[in-house]
Amino acid sequence: MARVAITEFAAKKLCFGDVYTGVSVTRETLADAVSELSEDGTYVVKVDAGIKKRGKQGLLAVNVAKKDVSRETGALFDKGFERCVIEDFVSHETQDERYISVELIRSGARVFHSLKGGIEIEDNMDSVEMHLIPLAETLSAIPTIGIEGVPLADLLQKMQEHHFSFLEINPYLTVHNGFTALDMAVEIDSTKESKLPTWAQEHVLHKNAASEAEKAVLEQDARTQAALNLHTLNENGSILTLFSGGGASLVALDSLVSADLQDVVVNYSEYSGAPTRDETEAYVTTLLSVLFESKAANKVILIAGGVANFTDVMATFQGIVDAFKTDIETIKSQNIYVCVRRGGPNQEAGLAHLRGFLAENDVSHDVHDPSLSLGKVGELVKKHI
């Protein structure tokens, strides 16, 4: 089923109960919430709208004294956000930050873990370990694997209880009174929203479509067990992105930023959860329609991701080729360059299938397996902008 995000406040409250002391605020409730804060502590103020990398976007403030909380939170509301969360500031060293994510899949649960969390996770993808928890152990919340300092059984139990499909804590600490989740993201089965406690239902973050293309992708996402999304950033940009895998997607996006290309990125789009060939074709067709409408002189399609564990690269690349085939004359007439970096099951067949199609149709391209660093895609793309 489709997944929908909930606020960080709700995610932590559902998982940790009264142990979690954060406060969710709107502009209307801010004054009362601040009046209840202690004068002794300092605080973290964050936008609570399901947005990643808030620090890099100026959407959080840390180590804020009580007297300054209203000002810092008000500044975030002034940027157009409706909800923030105020939490106790936990002083710590960067090297103590850890990463964990748990995703429910048909065969049980897939766990990714790293001893290098926070923003460092993007530069240390090789430090991430993957564990598979069998279905019976997932349902009973009694895993045979253990990760030091992580209450994995409790997390699995809460995921079952509240119908979480995906949970990510980045970073967490184990150096202050046990397990401490600093930043947390949760997605739930959209068909189970009504099963949440009444107060938590108000914290479901429904997606809003800003264009016909975004609306189409929302509808596609609702019809599949995979996850598909489209966020248009610059309708007249040059670079259409088709990313896969959350951490790898951010690395690829950072590579574009490092190449000073952030202002010409058309969109942020990501697929995961093993979409079928037909689902991929429909999704890519919608994304292509956005690029074709752009008034940019030079255009690029960037297909980038990490090394998939379960998504069949051949199946998804067949879908991409199917979409390209339908619109090949427009791709050629607009002289669009295609840049690819992807790996995973059947990668050789999938990459060869796409490479062969592009070569046969005389479309400029670079198609690479994981031997090319994700951090290099920005340099390749910049040559064609």
Beta strands, then each sheet from edge to edge (+ up, - down):
strand 1: 3-6
strand 2: 23-25
strand 3: 42-47
strand 4: 60-65
strand 5: 84-88
strand 6: 98-105
strand 7: 108-114
strand 8: 129-134
strand 9: 164-173
strand 10: 180-181
strand 11: 184-189
strand 12: 204-205
strand 13: 227-232
strand 14: 239-244
strand 15: 267-272
strand 16: 300-307
strand 17: 337-343
strand 18: 365-368
sheet 1: 8+ 7- 6+ 9- 11+ 1- 12+
sheet 2: 2+ 5- 3+ 4-
sheet 3: 8+ 7- 6+ 9- 10+
sheet 4: 13+ 15- 14- 16- 17- 18-
end
